Amino acid sequence: MVRTPVTSSSSSPAPRPPAAGSDDRALDGYRKLAYAFDELFRIPGTQFRFGLDSIIGLVPGVGDIAVSALGGYALLLAFKMRAPVPVLARMLGNIAVDTVFGAVPLLGDLFDATWKANTKNRRVLEAWLADPARTERRSKWAILLFGVLFLLLVAGSLWMAWMVLSWILRTLK
């Protein structure tokens, strides 16, 4: 019996999903849904594309729920394909940004037309399938950036609330 030596490395690449027909069909289905929700329509004479996300989003509450459900489907698909935590977190970050900023009436719909979380998540998932280690590394940086921006947003909001409260208290004196 011949044994192959086991080599160890400090950083093993992310596990690749098995080539399964159901995963391929599910990914193809998600590609079609992402296209429909983010890029189905083109403004004539331009390269600007938008999808059902922007249109459905005009209905308060309903559009946000539908788009978040599609984002949840993408996460479930990535989880089923055994995507690593940084890739899942990056996809979740894209959905969170879309959900938070997309919830703003009218302006959120314009944001949805430009952010295109489903297309971003499709690209992240496809990049992970093509080059797992590189995508996981980039996802870690994206998560760090999301975190820093979130902390800055929270700090700015707290500072703004403090300034408004201080102004109100000074005005009442």
Stockholm file with secondary structure:
# STOCKHOLM 1.0

chainA/1-173         MVRTPVTSSSSSPAPRPPAAGSDDRALDGYRKLAYAFDELFRIPGTQFRFGLDSIIGLVPGVGDIAVSALGGYALLLAFKMRAPVPVLARMLGNIAVDTVFGAVPLLGDLFDATWKANTKNRRVLEAWLADPARTERRSKWAILLFGVLFLLLVAGSLWMAWMVLSWILRTLK
#=GR chainA/1-173 SS CCCCCCCCCSSCCCCCCCCCHHHHHHHHHHHHHHHHHHTSEECTTSSCEECHHHHHTTSTTHHHHHHHHHHHHHHHHHHHTTCCHHHHHHHHHHHHHHHHHHTSTTHHHHHHHHHCHHHHHHHHHHHHHHCHHHHHHHHHHHHHHHHHHHHHHHHHHHHHHHHHHHHHHHHHC
#=GC SS_cons         CCCCCCCCCSSCCCCCCCCCHHHHHHHHHHHHHHHHHHTSEECTTSSCEECHHHHHTTSTTHHHHHHHHHHHHHHHHHHHTTCCHHHHHHHHHHHHHHHHHHTSTTHHHHHHHHHCHHHHHHHHHHHHHHCHHHHHHHHHHHHHHHHHHHHHHHHHHHHHHHHHHHHHHHHHC
//
